[in-house]
Structures are given as structure tokens and as C-alpha cells.
């Protein structure tokens, strides 16, 4: 089925589905790790990654490239 879809549509689909899932996983793993051992540098990084994804979710797809 993937072969029938255009490259841009496949990229959009992977970003539209994959980015929120990765963000959710980062948050869930960070929560579980913090429940066990408290806040660490790793959990702060994971939360930072999640917040970065949350800020850039809409801008990750099809940015226009400048001509030239």
C-alpha cells in the first residue's frame, strides 16, 4: 500500500502520526522514571524533548524551500 502513496503523503502521514506518539512516549517514560527515583537529568531532558515536540508539531512538515 505504501508504494501507491506519494512521497509527500507518506512523509506527512509519518509526521502526523509519529511525532505525537514519540512525544507521548517521552512523557510516559519520564513520568514512570520520576515515580521510581525522582527527577534526574535524564527525565528533565525527556520533558524538554516533549516540550520541543509540542512547540514544533505543526511546523515539522512541509516547509517551503527558498528558490535558488
Secondary structure, 3 states (H helix, E strand, C coil): CHHHCCHHHHHHHHHHHHHHHHHHHHHHHHHHHHHHHCCCHHHHHHHHHHHHHHHHCCCCCCCCCCCC
